[in-house]
């Protein structure tokens, strides 16, 4: 592993950190995909007129704790 990291100019500690955090990244990606579906549903329900602030408010009304920045992203 040492030689491979030297070849691609990556610190070994960075590689091992990246591999150890893979499950958290996968969980976050799955949560983002689920939230994207909810956002599309709310947006389509408003005939495409709701933007990020209103979609955020709708999601919060249903009990989903979500930040407006995450909805906008």
CHARMM internal coordinates of N, CA and C (Angstrom, degrees):
IC EDIT
DIST 1 N 1 CA 1.4435
DIST 1 CA 1 C 1.5293
ANGL 1 N 1 CA 1 C 110.42
DIST 1 C 2 N 1.3089
ANGL 1 CA 1 C 2 N 115.35
DIHE 1 N 1 CA 1 C 2 N -34.88
DIST 2 N 2 CA 1.4628
ANGL 1 C 2 N 2 CA 119.18
DIHE 1 CA 1 C 2 N 2 CA -178.91
DIST 2 CA 2 C 1.5294
ANGL 2 N 2 CA 2 C 110.80
DIHE 1 C 2 N 2 CA 2 C -58.62
DIST 2 C 3 N 1.3180
ANGL 2 CA 2 C 3 N 115.99
DIHE 2 N 2 CA 2 C 3 N -45.95
DIST 3 N 3 CA 1.4695
ANGL 2 C 3 N 3 CA 120.38
DIHE 2 CA 2 C 3 N 3 CA -177.68
DIST 3 CA 3 C 1.5344
ANGL 3 N 3 CA 3 C 111.36
DIHE 2 C 3 N 3 CA 3 C -65.99
DIST 3 C 4 N 1.3169
ANGL 3 CA 3 C 4 N 117.13
DIHE 3 N 3 CA 3 C 4 N -42.07
DIST 4 N 4 CA 1.4731
ANGL 3 C 4 N 4 CA 120.12
DIHE 3 CA 3 C 4 N 4 CA 178.95
DIST 4 CA 4 C 1.5255
ANGL 4 N 4 CA 4 C 111.31
DIHE 3 C 4 N 4 CA 4 C -62.04
DIST 4 C 5 N 1.3135
ANGL 4 CA 4 C 5 N 116.24
DIHE 4 N 4 CA 4 C 5 N -41.85
DIST 5 N 5 CA 1.4702
ANGL 4 C 5 N 5 CA 119.29
DIHE 4 CA 4 C 5 N 5 CA 179.03
DIST 5 CA 5 C 1.5191
ANGL 5 N 5 CA 5 C 111.08
DIHE 4 C 5 N 5 CA 5 C -65.92
DIST 5 C 6 N 1.3277
ANGL 5 CA 5 C 6 N 117.10
DIHE 5 N 5 CA 5 C 6 N -35.89
DIST 6 N 6 CA 1.4650
ANGL 5 C 6 N 6 CA 119.91
DIHE 5 CA 5 C 6 N 6 CA 176.69
DIST 6 CA 6 C 1.5230
ANGL 6 N 6 CA 6 C 110.92
DIHE 5 C 6 N 6 CA 6 C -65.31
DIST 6 C 7 N 1.3156
ANGL 6 CA 6 C 7 N 116.72
DIHE 6 N 6 CA 6 C 7 N -40.32
DIST 7 N 7 CA 1.4653
ANGL 6 C 7 N 7 CA 120.66
DIHE 6 CA 6 C 7 N 7 CA -177.76
DIST 7 CA 7 C 1.5267
ANGL 7 N 7 CA 7 C 110.96
DIHE 6 C 7 N 7 CA 7 C -63.95
DIST 7 C 8 N 1.3151
ANGL 7 CA 7 C 8 N 117.19
DIHE 7 N 7 CA 7 C 8 N -43.03
DIST 8 N 8 CA 1.4738
ANGL 7 C 8 N 8 CA 119.50
DIHE 7 CA 7 C 8 N 8 CA -178.06
DIST 8 CA 8 C 1.5263
ANGL 8 N 8 CA 8 C 112.69
DIHE 7 C 8 N 8 CA 8 C -93.13
DIST 8 C 9 N 1.3175
ANGL 8 CA 8 C 9 N 116.88
DIHE 8 N 8 CA 8 C 9 N 4.99
DIST 9 N 9 CA 1.4716
ANGL 8 C 9 N 9 CA 123.77
DIHE 8 CA 8 C 9 N 9 CA 175.33
DIST 9 CA 9 C 1.5275
ANGL 9 N 9 CA 9 C 112.02
DIHE 8 C 9 N 9 CA 9 C 59.66
DIST 9 C 10 N 1.3317
ANGL 9 CA 9 C 10 N 114.23
DIHE 9 N 9 CA 9 C 10 N 50.45
DIST 10 N 10 CA 1.4596
ANGL 9 C 10 N 10 CA 120.93
DIHE 9 CA 9 C 10 N 10 CA 176.76
DIST 10 CA 10 C 1.5247
ANGL 10 N 10 CA 10 C 107.62
DIHE 9 C 10 N 10 CA 10 C -125.01
DIST 10 C 11 N 1.2959
ANGL 10 CA 10 C 11 N 116.63
DIHE 10 N 10 CA 10 C 11 N 135.85
DIST 11 N 11 CA 1.4591
ANGL 10 C 11 N 11 CA 119.95
DIHE 10 CA 10 C 11 N 11 CA 177.68
DIST 11 CA 11 C 1.5287
ANGL 11 N 11 CA 11 C 109.59
DIHE 10 C 11 N 11 CA 11 C -66.98
DIST 11 C 12 N 1.3273
ANGL 11 CA 11 C 12 N 116.39
DIHE 11 N 11 CA 11 C 12 N 141.84
DIST 12 N 12 CA 1.4604
ANGL 11 C 12 N 12 CA 119.77
DIHE 11 CA 11 C 12 N 12 CA -179.89
DIST 12 CA 12 C 1.5208
ANGL 12 N 12 CA 12 C 111.12
DIHE 11 C 12 N 12 CA 12 C -61.04
DIST 12 C 13 N 1.3105
ANGL 12 CA 12 C 13 N 116.45
DIHE 12 N 12 CA 12 C 13 N -37.65
DIST 13 N 13 CA 1.4662
ANGL 12 C 13 N 13 CA 118.97
DIHE 12 CA 12 C 13 N 13 CA 179.82
DIST 13 CA 13 C 1.5251
ANGL 13 N 13 CA 13 C 111.01
DIHE 12 C 13 N 13 CA 13 C -62.88
DIST 13 C 14 N 1.3179
ANGL 13 CA 13 C 14 N 117.16
DIHE 13 N 13 CA 13 C 14 N -36.31
DIST 14 N 14 CA 1.4668
ANGL 13 C 14 N 14 CA 120.74
DIHE 13 CA 13 C 14 N 14 CA 177.60
DIST 14 CA 14 C 1.5208
ANGL 14 N 14 CA 14 C 110.86
DIHE 13 C 14 N 14 CA 14 C -66.23
DIST 14 C 15 N 1.3176
ANGL 14 CA 14 C 15 N 116.77
DIHE 14 N 14 CA 14 C 15 N -41.01
DIST 15 N 15 CA 1.4595
ANGL 14 C 15 N 15 CA 120.29
DIHE 14 CA 14 C 15 N 15 CA 178.05
DIST 15 CA 15 C 1.5222
ANGL 15 N 15 CA 15 C 110.70
DIHE 14 C 15 N 15 CA 15 C -62.80
DIST 15 C 16 N 1.3184
ANGL 15 CA 15 C 16 N 116.84
DIHE 15 N 15 CA 15 C 16 N -47.02
DIST 16 N 16 CA 1.4599
ANGL 15 C 16 N 16 CA 119.70
DIHE 15 CA 15 C 16 N 16 CA -178.38
DIST 16 CA 16 C 1.5318
ANGL 16 N 16 CA 16 C 111.62
DIHE 15 C 16 N 16 CA 16 C -67.27
DIST 16 C 17 N 1.3223
ANGL 16 CA 16 C 17 N 117.00
DIHE 16 N 16 CA 16 C 17 N -34.31
DIST 17 N 17 CA 1.4643
ANGL 16 C 17 N 17 CA 119.81
DIHE 16 CA 16 C 17 N 17 CA 174.94
DIST 17 CA 17 C 1.5269
ANGL 17 N 17 CA 17 C 109.93
DIHE 16 C 17 N 17 CA 17 C -64.49
DIST 17 C 18 N 1.3212
ANGL 17 CA 17 C 18 N 116.66
DIHE 17 N 17 CA 17 C 18 N -43.24
DIST 18 N 18 CA 1.4643
ANGL 17 C 18 N 18 CA 121.62
DIHE 17 CA 17 C 18 N 18 CA -179.65
DIST 18 CA 18 C 1.5259
ANGL 18 N 18 CA 18 C 110.64
DIHE 17 C 18 N 18 CA 18 C -61.42
DIST 18 C 19 N 1.3224
ANGL 18 CA 18 C 19 N 117.07
DIHE 18 N 18 CA 18 C 19 N -43.02
DIST 19 N 19 CA 1.4593
ANGL 18 C 19 N 19 CA 119.12
DIHE 18 CA 18 C 19 N 19 CA 179.89
DIST 19 CA 19 C 1.5203
ANGL 19 N 19 CA 19 C 112.26
DIHE 18 C 19 N 19 CA 19 C -70.39
DIST 19 C 20 N 1.3242
ANGL 19 CA 19 C 20 N 118.04
DIHE 19 N 19 CA 19 C 20 N -33.40
DIST 20 N 20 CA 1.4646
ANGL 19 C 20 N 20 CA 120.14
DIHE 19 CA 19 C 20 N 20 CA -179.06
DIST 20 CA 20 C 1.5273
ANGL 20 N 20 CA 20 C 112.34
DIHE 19 C 20 N 20 CA 20 C -74.17
DIST 20 C 21 N 1.3163
ANGL 20 CA 20 C 21 N 118.27
DIHE 20 N 20 CA 20 C 21 N -22.59
DIST 21 N 21 CA 1.4642
ANGL 20 C 21 N 21 CA 121.13
DIHE 20 CA 20 C 21 N 21 CA -178.93
DIST 21 CA 21 C 1.5244
ANGL 21 N 21 CA 21 C 113.08
DIHE 20 C 21 N 21 CA 21 C -98.25
DIST 21 C 22 N 1.3150
ANGL 21 CA 21 C 22 N 117.86
DIHE 21 N 21 CA 21 C 22 N 8.25
DIST 22 N 22 CA 1.4644
ANGL 21 C 22 N 22 CA 121.66
DIHE 21 CA 21 C 22 N 22 CA -179.35
DIST 22 CA 22 C 1.5306
ANGL 22 N 22 CA 22 C 112.72
DIHE 21 C 22 N 22 CA 22 C -58.67
DIST 22 C 23 N 1.3449
ANGL 22 CA 22 C 23 N 120.06
DIHE 22 N 22 CA 22 C 23 N -43.56
DIST 23 N 23 CA 1.4764
ANGL 22 C 23 N 23 CA 118.84
DIHE 22 CA 22 C 23 N 23 CA 179.47
DIST 23 CA 23 C 1.5330
ANGL 23 N 23 CA 23 C 113.20
DIHE 22 C 23 N 23 CA 23 C -62.85
DIST 23 C 24 N 1.3234
ANGL 23 CA 23 C 24 N 117.05
DIHE 23 N 23 CA 23 C 24 N -37.63
DIST 24 N 24 CA 1.4679
ANGL 23 C 24 N 24 CA 119.56
DIHE 23 CA 23 C 24 N 24 CA 178.57
DIST 24 CA 24 C 1.5199
ANGL 24 N 24 CA 24 C 110.86
DIHE 23 C 24 N 24 CA 24 C -66.55
DIST 24 C 25 N 1.3313
ANGL 24 CA 24 C 25 N 117.08
DIHE 24 N 24 CA 24 C 25 N -39.71
DIST 25 N 25 CA 1.4691
ANGL 24 C 25 N 25 CA 119.83
DIHE 24 CA 24 C 25 N 25 CA 178.08
DIST 25 CA 25 C 1.5232
ANGL 25 N 25 CA 25 C 110.99
DIHE 24 C 25 N 25 CA 25 C -64.80
DIST 25 C 26 N 1.3165
ANGL 25 CA 25 C 26 N 116.47
DIHE 25 N 25 CA 25 C 26 N -39.58
DIST 26 N 26 CA 1.4632
ANGL 25 C 26 N 26 CA 120.32
DIHE 25 CA 25 C 26 N 26 CA 179.36
DIST 26 CA 26 C 1.5259
ANGL 26 N 26 CA 26 C 110.91
DIHE 25 C 26 N 26 CA 26 C -65.40
DIST 26 C 27 N 1.3230
ANGL 26 CA 26 C 27 N 116.95
DIHE 26 N 26 CA 26 C 27 N -40.28
DIST 27 N 27 CA 1.4723
ANGL 26 C 27 N 27 CA 120.78
DIHE 26 CA 26 C 27 N 27 CA 178.56
DIST 27 CA 27 C 1.5235
ANGL 27 N 27 CA 27 C 110.60
DIHE 26 C 27 N 27 CA 27 C -65.54
DIST 27 C 28 N 1.3285
ANGL 27 CA 27 C 28 N 116.76
DIHE 27 N 27 CA 27 C 28 N -41.10
DIST 28 N 28 CA 1.4617
ANGL 27 C 28 N 28 CA 120.29
DIHE 27 CA 27 C 28 N 28 CA 179.53
DIST 28 CA 28 C 1.5264
ANGL 28 N 28 CA 28 C 110.57
DIHE 27 C 28 N 28 CA 28 C -65.61
DIST 28 C 29 N 1.3247
ANGL 28 CA 28 C 29 N 117.26
DIHE 28 N 28 CA 28 C 29 N -40.42
DIST 29 N 29 CA 1.4606
ANGL 28 C 29 N 29 CA 121.01
DIHE 28 CA 28 C 29 N 29 CA 177.86
DIST 29 CA 29 C 1.5276
ANGL 29 N 29 CA 29 C 111.50
DIHE 28 C 29 N 29 CA 29 C -63.45
DIST 29 C 30 N 1.3260
ANGL 29 CA 29 C 30 N 116.71
DIHE 29 N 29 CA 29 C 30 N -40.13
DIST 30 N 30 CA 1.4692
ANGL 29 C 30 N 30 CA 120.23
DIHE 29 CA 29 C 30 N 30 CA 178.41
DIST 30 CA 30 C 1.5240
ANGL 30 N 30 CA 30 C 110.38
DIHE 29 C 30 N 30 CA 30 C -65.80
DIST 30 C 31 N 1.3334
ANGL 30 CA 30 C 31 N 116.79
DIHE 30 N 30 CA 30 C 31 N -40.87
DIST 31 N 31 CA 1.4633
ANGL 30 C 31 N 31 CA 120.23
DIHE 30 CA 30 C 31 N 31 CA 178.26
DIST 31 CA 31 C 1.5279
ANGL 31 N 31 CA 31 C 110.84
DIHE 30 C 31 N 31 CA 31 C -65.47
DIST 31 C 32 N 1.3282
ANGL 31 CA 31 C 32 N 116.93
DIHE 31 N 31 CA 31 C 32 N -38.46
DIST 32 N 32 CA 1.4688
ANGL 31 C 32 N 32 CA 120.36
DIHE 31 CA 31 C 32 N 32 CA 177.96
DIST 32 CA 32 C 1.5270
ANGL 32 N 32 CA 32 C 111.27
DIHE 31 C 32 N 32 CA 32 C -65.13
DIST 32 C 33 N 1.3350
ANGL 32 CA 32 C 33 N 117.66
DIHE 32 N 32 CA 32 C 33 N -38.90
DIST 33 N 33 CA 1.4689
ANGL 32 C 33 N 33 CA 120.37
DIHE 32 CA 32 C 33 N 33 CA 178.00
DIST 33 CA 33 C 1.5292
ANGL 33 N 33 CA 33 C 110.82
DIHE 32 C 33 N 33 CA 33 C -65.80
DIST 33 C 34 N 1.3245
ANGL 33 CA 33 C 34 N 116.70
DIHE 33 N 33 CA 33 C 34 N -40.07
DIST 34 N 34 CA 1.4671
ANGL 33 C 34 N 34 CA 119.96
DIHE 33 CA 33 C 34 N 34 CA 178.52
DIST 34 CA 34 C 1.5296
ANGL 34 N 34 CA 34 C 110.42
DIHE 33 C 34 N 34 CA 34 C -65.80
DIST 34 C 35 N 1.3258
ANGL 34 CA 34 C 35 N 116.42
DIHE 34 N 34 CA 34 C 35 N -41.71
DIST 35 N 35 CA 1.4624
ANGL 34 C 35 N 35 CA 120.24
DIHE 34 CA 34 C 35 N 35 CA 179.14
DIST 35 CA 35 C 1.5241
ANGL 35 N 35 CA 35 C 110.59
DIHE 34 C 35 N 35 CA 35 C -66.01
DIST 35 C 36 N 1.3155
ANGL 35 CA 35 C 36 N 117.58
DIHE 35 N 35 CA 35 C 36 N -37.06
DIST 36 N 36 CA 1.4661
ANGL 35 C 36 N 36 CA 120.82
DIHE 35 CA 35 C 36 N 36 CA 178.72
DIST 36 CA 36 C 1.5236
ANGL 36 N 36 CA 36 C 110.58
DIHE 35 C 36 N 36 CA 36 C -61.12
DIST 36 C 37 N 1.3156
ANGL 36 CA 36 C 37 N 116.57
DIHE 36 N 36 CA 36 C 37 N -38.57
DIST 37 N 37 CA 1.4697
ANGL 36 C 37 N 37 CA 119.81
DIHE 36 CA 36 C 37 N 37 CA 176.68
DIST 37 CA 37 C 1.5126
ANGL 37 N 37 CA 37 C 111.88
DIHE 36 C 37 N 37 CA 37 C -63.84
DIST 37 C 38 N 1.3262
ANGL 37 CA 37 C 38 N 116.91
DIHE 37 N 37 CA 37 C 38 N -41.32
DIST 38 N 38 CA 1.4541
ANGL 37 C 38 N 38 CA 120.47
DIHE 37 CA 37 C 38 N 38 CA 178.13
DIST 38 CA 38 C 1.5243
ANGL 38 N 38 CA 38 C 110.74
DIHE 37 C 38 N 38 CA 38 C -66.19
DIST 38 C 39 N 1.3186
ANGL 38 CA 38 C 39 N 116.62
DIHE 38 N 38 CA 38 C 39 N -40.11
DIST 39 N 39 CA 1.4691
ANGL 38 C 39 N 39 CA 120.92
DIHE 38 CA 38 C 39 N 39 CA 179.60
DIST 39 CA 39 C 1.5252
ANGL 39 N 39 CA 39 C 109.64
DIHE 38 C 39 N 39 CA 39 C -62.83
DIST 39 C 40 N 1.3278
ANGL 39 CA 39 C 40 N 116.85
DIHE 39 N 39 CA 39 C 40 N -45.25
DIST 40 N 40 CA 1.4720
ANGL 39 C 40 N 40 CA 120.22
DIHE 39 CA 39 C 40 N 40 CA 178.72
DIST 40 CA 40 C 1.5271
ANGL 40 N 40 CA 40 C 111.14
DIHE 39 C 40 N 40 CA 40 C -60.92
DIST 40 C 41 N 1.3265
ANGL 40 CA 40 C 41 N 116.15
DIHE 40 N 40 CA 40 C 41 N -39.11
DIST 41 N 41 CA 1.4561
ANGL 40 C 41 N 41 CA 120.82
DIHE 40 CA 40 C 41 N 41 CA -179.57
DIST 41 CA 41 C 1.5358
ANGL 41 N 41 CA 41 C 111.23
DIHE 40 C 41 N 41 CA 41 C -64.77
DIST 41 C 42 N 1.3224
ANGL 41 CA 41 C 42 N 116.94
DIHE 41 N 41 CA 41 C 42 N -45.36
DIST 42 N 42 CA 1.4645
ANGL 41 C 42 N 42 CA 120.69
DIHE 41 CA 41 C 42 N 42 CA 178.93
DIST 42 CA 42 C 1.5217
ANGL 42 N 42 CA 42 C 110.36
DIHE 41 C 42 N 42 CA 42 C -66.33
DIST 42 C 43 N 1.3364
ANGL 42 CA 42 C 43 N 116.38
DIHE 42 N 42 CA 42 C 43 N -41.77
DIST 43 N 43 CA 1.4623
ANGL 42 C 43 N 43 CA 120.81
DIHE 42 CA 42 C 43 N 43 CA -179.39
DIST 43 CA 43 C 1.5267
ANGL 43 N 43 CA 43 C 110.77
DIHE 42 C 43 N 43 CA 43 C -64.26
DIST 43 C 44 N 1.3203
ANGL 43 CA 43 C 44 N 116.72
DIHE 43 N 43 CA 43 C 44 N -42.81
DIST 44 N 44 CA 1.4671
ANGL 43 C 44 N 44 CA 120.23
DIHE 43 CA 43 C 44 N 44 CA 178.99
DIST 44 CA 44 C 1.5272
ANGL 44 N 44 CA 44 C 110.60
DIHE 43 C 44 N 44 CA 44 C -68.04
DIST 44 C 45 N 1.3161
ANGL 44 CA 44 C 45 N 117.43
DIHE 44 N 44 CA 44 C 45 N -34.67
DIST 45 N 45 CA 1.4596
ANGL 44 C 45 N 45 CA 121.31
DIHE 44 CA 44 C 45 N 45 CA 178.67
DIST 45 CA 45 C 1.5198
ANGL 45 N 45 CA 45 C 112.85
DIHE 44 C 45 N 45 CA 45 C -65.87
DIST 45 C 46 N 1.3208
ANGL 45 CA 45 C 46 N 115.94
DIHE 45 N 45 CA 45 C 46 N -22.09
DIST 46 N 46 CA 1.4652
ANGL 45 C 46 N 46 CA 119.75
DIHE 45 CA 45 C 46 N 46 CA 178.94
DIST 46 CA 46 C 1.5261
ANGL 46 N 46 CA 46 C 111.07
DIHE 45 C 46 N 46 CA 46 C -98.34
DIST 46 C 47 N 1.3312
ANGL 46 CA 46 C 47 N 116.87
DIHE 46 N 46 CA 46 C 47 N 15.43
DIST 47 N 47 CA 1.4651
ANGL 46 C 47 N 47 CA 122.87
DIHE 46 CA 46 C 47 N 47 CA -177.44
DIST 47 CA 47 C 1.5257
ANGL 47 N 47 CA 47 C 111.96
DIHE 46 C 47 N 47 CA 47 C 57.85
DIST 47 C 48 N 1.3237
ANGL 47 CA 47 C 48 N 116.05
DIHE 47 N 47 CA 47 C 48 N 32.28
DIST 48 N 48 CA 1.4493
ANGL 47 C 48 N 48 CA 121.03
DIHE 47 CA 47 C 48 N 48 CA 175.90
DIST 48 CA 48 C 1.5087
ANGL 48 N 48 CA 48 C 115.10
DIHE 47 C 48 N 48 CA 48 C 76.85
DIST 48 C 49 N 1.3323
ANGL 48 CA 48 C 49 N 118.23
DIHE 48 N 48 CA 48 C 49 N 15.62
DIST 49 N 49 CA 1.4602
ANGL 48 C 49 N 49 CA 119.91
DIHE 48 CA 48 C 49 N 49 CA -176.86
DIST 49 CA 49 C 1.5221
ANGL 49 N 49 CA 49 C 112.94
DIHE 48 C 49 N 49 CA 49 C -96.65
DIST 49 C 50 N 1.3284
ANGL 49 CA 49 C 50 N 117.88
DIHE 49 N 49 CA 49 C 50 N -20.24
DIST 50 N 50 CA 1.4630
ANGL 49 C 50 N 50 CA 120.11
DIHE 49 CA 49 C 50 N 50 CA -178.28
DIST 50 CA 50 C 1.5183
ANGL 50 N 50 CA 50 C 110.43
DIHE 49 C 50 N 50 CA 50 C -80.08
DIST 50 C 51 N 1.3279
ANGL 50 CA 50 C 51 N 115.28
DIHE 50 N 50 CA 50 C 51 N 134.70
DIST 51 N 51 CA 1.4532
ANGL 50 C 51 N 51 CA 121.32
DIHE 50 CA 50 C 51 N 51 CA 173.31
DIST 51 CA 51 C 1.5193
ANGL 51 N 51 CA 51 C 109.58
DIHE 50 C 51 N 51 CA 51 C -98.66
DIST 51 C 52 N 1.3067
ANGL 51 CA 51 C 52 N 115.91
DIHE 51 N 51 CA 51 C 52 N -166.72
DIST 52 N 52 CA 1.4621
ANGL 51 C 52 N 52 CA 121.22
DIHE 51 CA 51 C 52 N 52 CA -176.15
DIST 52 CA 52 C 1.5350
ANGL 52 N 52 CA 52 C 113.24
DIHE 51 C 52 N 52 CA 52 C -60.04
DIST 52 C 53 N 1.3434
ANGL 52 CA 52 C 53 N 120.06
DIHE 52 N 52 CA 52 C 53 N -42.98
DIST 53 N 53 CA 1.4690
ANGL 52 C 53 N 53 CA 118.35
DIHE 52 CA 52 C 53 N 53 CA -179.06
DIST 53 CA 53 C 1.5339
ANGL 53 N 53 CA 53 C 113.45
DIHE 52 C 53 N 53 CA 53 C -63.37
DIST 53 C 54 N 1.3212
ANGL 53 CA 53 C 54 N 116.60
DIHE 53 N 53 CA 53 C 54 N -42.40
DIST 54 N 54 CA 1.4684
ANGL 53 C 54 N 54 CA 119.17
DIHE 53 CA 53 C 54 N 54 CA -179.66
DIST 54 CA 54 C 1.5241
ANGL 54 N 54 CA 54 C 111.52
DIHE 53 C 54 N 54 CA 54 C -72.49
DIST 54 C 55 N 1.3147
ANGL 54 CA 54 C 55 N 117.16
DIHE 54 N 54 CA 54 C 55 N -37.30
DIST 55 N 55 CA 1.4603
ANGL 54 C 55 N 55 CA 119.76
DIHE 54 CA 54 C 55 N 55 CA 176.78
DIST 55 CA 55 C 1.5215
ANGL 55 N 55 CA 55 C 109.51
DIHE 54 C 55 N 55 CA 55 C -63.16
DIST 55 C 56 N 1.3203
ANGL 55 CA 55 C 56 N 117.06
DIHE 55 N 55 CA 55 C 56 N -41.21
DIST 56 N 56 CA 1.4596
ANGL 55 C 56 N 56 CA 121.25
DIHE 55 CA 55 C 56 N 56 CA 177.09
DIST 56 CA 56 C 1.5150
ANGL 56 N 56 CA 56 C 110.56
DIHE 55 C 56 N 56 CA 56 C -59.81
DIST 56 C 57 N 1.3180
ANGL 56 CA 56 C 57 N 117.05
DIHE 56 N 56 CA 56 C 57 N -44.84
DIST 57 N 57 CA 1.4667
ANGL 56 C 57 N 57 CA 121.00
DIHE 56 CA 56 C 57 N 57 CA 179.78
DIST 57 CA 57 C 1.5255
ANGL 57 N 57 CA 57 C 110.83
DIHE 56 C 57 N 57 CA 57 C -62.64
DIST 57 C 58 N 1.3244
ANGL 57 CA 57 C 58 N 117.07
DIHE 57 N 57 CA 57 C 58 N -41.45
DIST 58 N 58 CA 1.4656
ANGL 57 C 58 N 58 CA 120.37
DIHE 57 CA 57 C 58 N 58 CA 178.66
DIST 58 CA 58 C 1.5259
ANGL 58 N 58 CA 58 C 111.13
DIHE 57 C 58 N 58 CA 58 C -63.47
DIST 58 C 59 N 1.3182
ANGL 58 CA 58 C 59 N 116.66
DIHE 58 N 58 CA 58 C 59 N -43.33
DIST 59 N 59 CA 1.4584
ANGL 58 C 59 N 59 CA 120.10
DIHE 58 CA 58 C 59 N 59 CA 179.97
DIST 59 CA 59 C 1.5261
ANGL 59 N 59 CA 59 C 111.37
DIHE 58 C 59 N 59 CA 59 C -66.10
DIST 59 C 60 N 1.3172
ANGL 59 CA 59 C 60 N 116.40
DIHE 59 N 59 CA 59 C 60 N -37.40
DIST 60 N 60 CA 1.4648
ANGL 59 C 60 N 60 CA 119.85
DIHE 59 CA 59 C 60 N 60 CA 177.54
DIST 60 CA 60 C 1.5237
ANGL 60 N 60 CA 60 C 110.80
DIHE 59 C 60 N 60 CA 60 C -67.27
DIST 60 C 61 N 1.3252
ANGL 60 CA 60 C 61 N 117.08
DIHE 60 N 60 CA 60 C 61 N -35.49
DIST 61 N 61 CA 1.4654
ANGL 60 C 61 N 61 CA 120.53
DIHE 60 CA 60 C 61 N 61 CA 178.32
DIST 61 CA 61 C 1.5270
ANGL 61 N 61 CA 61 C 111.52
DIHE 60 C 61 N 61 CA 61 C -64.32
DIST 61 C 62 N 1.3292
ANGL 61 CA 61 C 62 N 116.93
DIHE 61 N 61 CA 61 C 62 N -29.95
DIST 62 N 62 CA 1.4635
ANGL 61 C 62 N 62 CA 120.04
DIHE 61 CA 61 C 62 N 62 CA 178.47
DIST 62 CA 62 C 1.5239
ANGL 62 N 62 CA 62 C 112.00
DIHE 61 C 62 N 62 CA 62 C -83.91
DIST 62 C 63 N 1.3240
ANGL 62 CA 62 C 63 N 117.07
DIHE 62 N 62 CA 62 C 63 N -2.53
DIST 63 N 63 CA 1.4586
ANGL 62 C 63 N 63 CA 120.85
DIHE 62 CA 62 C 63 N 63 CA 176.06
DIST 63 CA 63 C 1.5115
ANGL 63 N 63 CA 63 C 114.81
DIHE 62 C 63 N 63 CA 63 C 99.50
DIST 63 C 64 N 1.3289
ANGL 63 CA 63 C 64 N 117.76
DIHE 63 N 63 CA 63 C 64 N 6.67
DIST 64 N 64 CA 1.4603
ANGL 63 C 64 N 64 CA 120.64
DIHE 63 CA 63 C 64 N 64 CA 178.07
DIST 64 CA 64 C 1.5260
ANGL 64 N 64 CA 64 C 109.58
DIHE 63 C 64 N 64 CA 64 C -89.00
DIST 64 C 65 N 1.3364
ANGL 64 CA 64 C 65 N 118.04
DIHE 64 N 64 CA 64 C 65 N 114.90
DIST 65 N 65 CA 1.4669
ANGL 64 C 65 N 65 CA 119.08
DIHE 64 CA 64 C 65 N 65 CA 177.42
DIST 65 CA 65 C 1.5199
ANGL 65 N 65 CA 65 C 109.94
DIHE 64 C 65 N 65 CA 65 C -75.29
DIST 65 C 66 N 1.3036
ANGL 65 CA 65 C 66 N 116.93
DIHE 65 N 65 CA 65 C 66 N 104.43
DIST 66 N 66 CA 1.4649
ANGL 65 C 66 N 66 CA 121.27
DIHE 65 CA 65 C 66 N 66 CA -176.43
DIST 66 CA 66 C 1.5203
ANGL 66 N 66 CA 66 C 109.34
DIHE 65 C 66 N 66 CA 66 C -135.48
DIST 66 C 67 N 1.3212
ANGL 66 CA 66 C 67 N 115.79
DIHE 66 N 66 CA 66 C 67 N 146.11
DIST 67 N 67 CA 1.4515
ANGL 66 C 67 N 67 CA 122.42
DIHE 66 CA 66 C 67 N 67 CA -179.09
DIST 67 CA 67 C 1.5271
ANGL 67 N 67 CA 67 C 109.41
DIHE 66 C 67 N 67 CA 67 C -93.63
DIST 67 C 68 N 1.3226
ANGL 67 CA 67 C 68 N 116.95
DIHE 67 N 67 CA 67 C 68 N 145.32
DIST 68 N 68 CA 1.4563
ANGL 67 C 68 N 68 CA 120.69
DIHE 67 CA 67 C 68 N 68 CA -178.78
DIST 68 CA 68 C 1.5232
ANGL 68 N 68 CA 68 C 112.49
DIHE 67 C 68 N 68 CA 68 C -63.59
DIST 68 C 69 N 1.3312
ANGL 68 CA 68 C 69 N 117.12
DIHE 68 N 68 CA 68 C 69 N -29.58
DIST 69 N 69 CA 1.4554
ANGL 68 C 69 N 69 CA 119.98
DIHE 68 CA 68 C 69 N 69 CA 178.27
DIST 69 CA 69 C 1.5305
ANGL 69 N 69 CA 69 C 111.21
DIHE 68 C 69 N 69 CA 69 C -68.15
DIST 69 C 70 N 1.3006
ANGL 69 CA 69 C 70 N 115.99
DIHE 69 N 69 CA 69 C 70 N -37.31
DIST 70 N 70 CA 1.4579
ANGL 69 C 70 N 70 CA 119.87
DIHE 69 CA 69 C 70 N 70 CA 178.71
DIST 70 CA 70 C 1.5240
ANGL 70 N 70 CA 70 C 110.37
DIHE 69 C 70 N 70 CA 70 C -68.30
DIST 70 C 71 N 1.3105
ANGL 70 CA 70 C 71 N 117.46
DIHE 70 N 70 CA 70 C 71 N -39.44
DIST 71 N 71 CA 1.4673
ANGL 70 C 71 N 71 CA 121.22
DIHE 70 CA 70 C 71 N 71 CA 177.60
DIST 71 CA 71 C 1.5197
ANGL 71 N 71 CA 71 C 109.67
DIHE 70 C 71 N 71 CA 71 C -64.47
DIST 71 C 72 N 1.3045
ANGL 71 CA 71 C 72 N 117.88
DIHE 71 N 71 CA 71 C 72 N -42.46
DIST 72 N 72 CA 1.4621
ANGL 71 C 72 N 72 CA 121.36
DIHE 71 CA 71 C 72 N 72 CA -179.43
DIST 72 CA 72 C 1.5279
ANGL 72 N 72 CA 72 C 111.13
DIHE 71 C 72 N 72 CA 72 C -65.04
DIST 72 C 73 N 1.3173
ANGL 72 CA 72 C 73 N 116.83
DIHE 72 N 72 CA 72 C 73 N -37.50
DIST 73 N 73 CA 1.4716
ANGL 72 C 73 N 73 CA 120.72
DIHE 72 CA 72 C 73 N 73 CA 179.13
DIST 73 CA 73 C 1.5102
ANGL 73 N 73 CA 73 C 110.13
DIHE 72 C 73 N 73 CA 73 C -65.04
END
COOR INIT
IC SEED 1 N 1 CA 1 C
IC BUILD
